[in-house]
């Protein structure tokens, strides 16, 4: 490529509220405008369309014939429209997301002569419950478009391995880049406090990528750089690492547990020291998740709880709370552990051995970063499962119930902005976000042969179809 500004097109089927969609918007908003012209192409209308249209410096296009369901004639029209649009835009790079846009977008890019075609795997549109002919046809199409793909990215190691197993690409053509937290909500909070990244505030990002032993060094690096505030929105362990690294620099945390019990602050009303932040009810409502799952699957008397043993402050308390709730419901609970992606297959094999009828996933940032992967596994193994965030249900998981992560991260952004204006952490009481949301995936319920009780259906904040 020469030194001229290059056009980069991202293509995604629908901008609903999910991890793949938010990651796409984050990527677009952080392209270097001096080197790249950012373009977003989407299909049917979604919840994040207005946010996408408001992104500064991003050209937004919609191809309304591109929809999620398999519609051969409509898909053909979408392919033609995409090809014509790309020939007009003349991008140097096309980057596709999701199954439908991944196929149509890459084919259109190839027909339009785009030199670099990239696809990010957020999951596969292949399930064991599809008719064999449909599954084989979809797999054949995936293998065809894989031939014109320059490079693959996967949001989990399991997705990369599945792609290799399906013979879509050799292992060296796919890199793993994991999903992160909802930075858009954090930046929104910053803006509410009067700060905008790139204008009157600069953000230095640090990621441990699940290597918890790196946290002390990352925190020490930020302290050495003498940043004005350390905002920790990755859960408990990063917050503890930041607290251990400095007593001088203000720290704003966002966590699901009780920050007093976890040793972050002296009290909620008067945090003391250099830490304050926001907390949500995701840990406290884990027993409620068990009740909701029991209401959805009353025939399941053996239920498993999945926790991360490398986060004992959460795992031990969760196990006690769920065991107590299970006794009240006359249910048998088995606690399973996973701290790496390799553990997931063992977990689901153990579910079969235990004859567990359902699964509760305990709140943990390791699991949250793999919501789509876990949802795909629960669908593949036909296990009714409940977790804490909407992305899990949107990706195919049966149910989600918990505090609002966007609200949590937005509040952390607000507090970060207030501290930048001169407020002291010790004067800012810890905010308790009490908003909880219930999401139910109707399609998954039907696939599992479940009838959603009307009272449960009525309490749902959203039924995903």
N, C-alpha and C positions, 0 to 999 in steps of 0.2 A: 504494500500500500504506500502511496505517496503522502506528502505532508498535508494535503487538502483535507477538509472536514469530511468524514465518512458517515454515510447514513446507516444506522443500525435499526432494524425492525424487530420488535418482539410481537409474537402472535400467540394469543390465548383464546380459548373458546368463549368463556364467560367470566366476567369480573364479579363473582360472588365473594362473600366474606370468607376467605380461606387462606391457608398458608401459601399455596402456589401463587395465588393472585397478589397477595401482599408482597411476597418476595419479588414478583415481577415489577410492581410499582416502585419498590425500593431500588431495584437495579436501574430502572429507567431514570429515576430522579437523581441518581448519583453518577451518571455517565458524565465524563469530562466534556463540557459543551465546546471547549476549544478544539476538541479532536473529533467529536461525534455529534451527529444530528439524531436525536432520539425520536423514534416513531413507535406507536402502539396500535396494533390492529386487533380488534376483538370481534366477537360474534353477537349472539343474542344479548339483550340488555341484562345488566347485573347490578348488584347493590353498590359496587365501587365505581360505577361509570362516572359519577360526578367528581369523585376524588381524582380519577384519571384525567378527566378533562381539565381539571384545575392545576395539574402538574406544570410548573413553569418550564418552557422550552421543549415540551413533548407534544408532537403532533398526534392527534387521536383520530382513528378511523374505525368505523364499524361495518362489518360485512354481515348483515342481518340474516342471510341464508345459512350461516354457519351456526349450527345448534348441536347440543350434546347427543340427543338420540340419533340412532342410525337411520338416516333418511336418504336412500341412494340418489334420487333425482335432485333433491335439495342439496345434498353434499356435492354433486357434480356442478350445480350452479355456483355454490360457494367456491369450489376449486377454480372455476373460470374467473370469478370476480377477484379472487385473491391473486391469480396470475396476472390479470390486467393491471391491478393496483400496484403490484411489485414491479412490473415493467415500467410503470410511470414513475415510481419512487426511486428506482435504480439503487437499491441498498447494496452495500458491500458485505453486510452480514445480516442473516435472518436467524433469529433465535426463537424457537417454538417451545410452548409449554402445554401440558395436558394431552390426553390421547387423541381427541378429534383434531384439535388444532395442530398437533404434532404431525399427523398424517397429511392433512390438507395443506398445512403451511409449508412443510418440507417439499411436497410435490410441486406446489405452486412456485416455490423458490427455485427449484430445479428447472421447471419449464421457463421461468423468467431469466435464467442464466445467472443467478446469484452465486458469487464465487465461494462464499463461506456459509455453511448451513449448520446450525447448532441446535441440539434438542436437549432440554432438561427433563428427566424422568421424575415425575411426582407420583408415579404409580402406573400400573398397567391396566388396560381395559379388558384383560383376559381373566376369567374366573372359571373354576371347575364346574360351576352350575350352568354355564352356557351350553347350548346345543353343540355337539362335537363339530358339525359342519361350520357353524358360525365361528367357533373358536379357531378352527384351522384356517378359515378364510381371513379372519382378523390377523392371525399370526403371519400368514403369507404376505399380507399388505405391510405389516410392520417390518418384515425382512426386506421387502422391496425398497421402502423408503429409507431403511437403514443404509442401503448401498449408496445413497446420494447424500448422506449425512457426514459432515466433516468431523464433528466431535460430539460426544455425549457427556452430559453431566447427570449425576444421580444425587438425590437428597439423602440417601442412606446406602451403606455398604450392601445391605440385603437387596436393594433394588438393582444395584450394579451386578451383583452375583446372579440375580434372576435374569437380567438381560443377557449375560454371558451364557447361562444355562439354556435360554431360549434361542441361542445362536443369532442374536441380533447384532452383536458386535464382539470383537475380542476384548479382553480385559484392559489392554493398554489404550483403547480408544474411549474409555469412560473414566472420568474423575468424579470423586465424591465431594460434594459441597453441601454441608448440612444447613437446614433451615435455622433461623434464629428467632429472636423475640420480636414483638410488634413495635418496631421503632417508629412507625408512623404515629401511633398513639402517644408515644413519649414526646416526639417532636411537636405534636399538637398541643400538649401541655406546656411545652416550652414557649410556643407561640402565644398561648393564652397569658403567659406571664410577661410577654413582651420581647421574646428572643426568637430569632430565626437563624437556623444553621446556615452558615455561609455569608450571612449579612452582619449580624452583631454578636454571633456566637460561633465558636469552632468546637467540634466534637472529635475527640480522639477515641477510636474504637479499639477494644481489646477482646479477643475471643480465646477461650481455653479449649474449645472443640472437645469437650468431655474429658480432657486430660486434667483432672482436678489437682494433680501435683504441680501444675504450672501456675495455679492461682496466686500463690504468694509472690512469685517473681513478677507476674503481670501487675499486681497491686503495687509492689515496690517500684516498678518502672514508672507508674503514674505519679507516685509520690515524688520520685526523683525529678520528674518533669514539672513539678510544682503546679499542677492543675488547680483550678479554682474550686471545683467540686468533683467528687467521684460519684457518679450515678450507677448503681448496681441493680440491674433489672433481670438478672439471670438466676435468682433464687437465693437460698440460704448460704451455701458454701462460698460463693463469691463475696457475699456481704461479710461473712466472718473473716475472710482473707483480707478484705479492705480494712476492716476494723483493727485487725492485728498489725496492719502496715502503718497506720497513722492515727494519732490522737489530735492532730492539728487541722488537717484538711477536712472540710465538711463532707459527709457521706449521706447519700439518699438511697434507700433500699426499696425494693418492691418484692414482697414475699407472700407466700400462702399460709405460713404458720403464725403462731403467736410470737411476736418479736421479743416479748418479755421472757417467756418460757425458753426461747431459743438463745437468750443471752445477748441480744443485740442492743436493747435499751433497758433503762431502769424501770420505766413505766410508760404507758401509752400517752397519758396526759402530759407528763413531763419527762421526755426522753433522757435528758441529761447528756453530757459529753458532746461528741461531734456527729452523732447519727440521728436521723429521723427518716420517715418514709411512709409507705402505704402498705397495708396488708389486706388480703381478701379471704373469703371463707372456704377456699378450696380444701384445706386440710380438715377444718371443723365439720364440713358436711359430708365427709366420706361415709359415715354411717347412713346418712340420708340416701346416698347413692345405692347402698345395699338395699334399702327399703324400696326404692324405685325399681331396681332391677328385679326384686322379688315380686313386685306388683306386675311387672311386665311378663315375667316367666315364673308363675307360681308353682309350676311342676318341678322346678330345679331346687333340690334340697341340698345338693353338694355344690358349693360355690368356691371359687379360688380368688385370692387377693394377690395381685402382683405388686411388689415393692422393690426399690433399689437399695440393696444392702450397703452400698458405699455412702448412703446418706442416712445414717442410723438415727439421727435426731427426728427425722420424719418417719422412717420405716417402723421403728419400735412402737411409737405412739399410735400410728395407723393400725398396726396389727392388734394392739390392745383394744382400740375403739371398735374395730370391725368385729372382733371376736365377741365383745360384749353385746353388740347389736345383733349378731347372729344367734346368740343364745336366746334373746328375747323373741326372735322369729322362728325358733326351732330349726335353724339351719346349721349345716356343718361347713366350716371354713378351713381351707388349706392355704397357707401362705407360701407363695412361690417367689423366687428371686431372679432378677435380671439386672446386670450392670453393663453388659455389652450386647451388641446386636447378635452375636453368636449365641447368646443365651435364649433368644426368642424362640427358636425352633425347639429347643429343649423344653421350654415352658409349655408350648402347645402340645408337644408329645406327652408331657406329664398330665395335661388336662384330660387327655384320652385315657391314660392309665387310671386316673382318679375317678373317671366317669363324672367329671364336673359338668354341671349343666349351664353354668354361666361364669363370667369373669368380671371382677372389679379391678380396675387399674388405679393404683394409688398415685396421688399427685407427685410429680417429680419433673424437674426440667429435662432430665435425660429422656423421659417418655414423651414429654410435650414436644421436644424437637423431632420426635419420630412418630407423631400422631398419624400421619398418612400411612406409614409403614405398618404400624400396629393395627390400624383399621383394615388394611388389606389382608393381614394375617387372620384377623377375626372373621372376615368374610370367607377367606379361603378354607378355614377350618370349621366354619359354621358355628361359631361360639357367640352367643348373646353376650355383649360386653358394654360396660358403661365406663366413661372417662370424664374428664373435667372440662374440656374445651370444645367449642363448636367445630373446629377443624377436624376433630376425630369423627364426629357424626357426618360432616360434609364429605369426608373421604370414604364413607361406607360403614363406619362403626354404628352400632345400633342406637346408642343413646349417649348424651353428654349432659352433665349437670354440675354446675359450679359457679364460682364467682366470675365476674367479667374481667378478663385480662386487659382488654383495651382500656377499661375504666381505671384499672390498677396502674398501668403504665402511663396513662395520661396524668394521673395524680402525681406520679413520681416526676414527670416533666414539669408540672406546675411548681412543685416544691424546689426542684433544681433551679428554676427561674427566680423564685423568691429569694433563694440563698444568694444567687448572683447579684440580686438587687441589694443585698446587705443583711437579710434576715439570718438569725443564728439557728442552727439545728435544734439546740436545746429549747428554743422558744416555739418550735413548731410541733404540736402534738401529732403523734402517729395517726394517720387517717385510716379508718376502718371502712373499707368498701363492702357494703352489705348487699349489693346487687347480685342476685343469683339467676341463672338462666338454665332452662331445660330445652334440649334439642333432641328430636326423635327422627330417625331415618326410616321413613315409611317403606321405601323399597327394600331395605335390608330386613325389616320386620316381616314383610311378605315372603322374602326369600327364605327366611328361617321358619316360616309357617306360623308366625305369631299374630294373634289378634290383639291390637292395642286397646286396652280397656278405655272406655269413654272418659271416665274421670281423669285418667292419666293424659289422654289426648287433649282434654280441655285445659290442663295445666301447662302444656307445652308452650314455650315462647315461639317456637318455630317447628313445623313439621316439614322435613326435607323430603321432597318427592323425586 
